[in-house]
Amino acid sequence: MKSLRTLLQGLLVVPMLALGVSALAPAPATYAVADCDTNNLNISSGADCAKGDKTQDDLFGPTGVFKTITNVLLFIIGAVAVIMLIIGGIRYTVSGGDSGAVTSAKNTILYAVVGIIVAILAYAIVNFVLTSFVPQQ
């Protein structure tokens, strides 16, 4: 039982490591520097030049902040639900016919499936709201 617990803890570490590595990766340069006339610079033209060709107010839209946050959270929820589904299957397999352990394993599997369905529905609702109520650019 202790080796099973160690194995399951190891499975939970993998998504955290993957998220940690992706969080430390440098962000891609998406804002190009505008062509600036260096002979005729003043405060407002310098600010426009520093801002670049594209404004950085992308809260909504396909690459927006809200979309990115919801995608990461839904990925985590989905990953935890799948891991719990695997744990429930392992618990069901090693229950040895004990009715209490079988019931507990079945409940774990049921709640994991409900979690996966909730994650899929949340993803669908977020995409519907972002595409229906936010003007496309």
Protein Blocks (a to p, Z undefined) as FASTA:
>chain_A
ZZmmmmmmmmmmmmmmmmmmmmmpccddfbdcddddfklccfklmmmmmnombdckbfgc
jkbmklmmmmmmmmmmmmmmmmmmmmmmmmmmmnnopaklmmmmmmmmmmmmmmmmmmmm
mmmmmmmmmmmmpccZZ
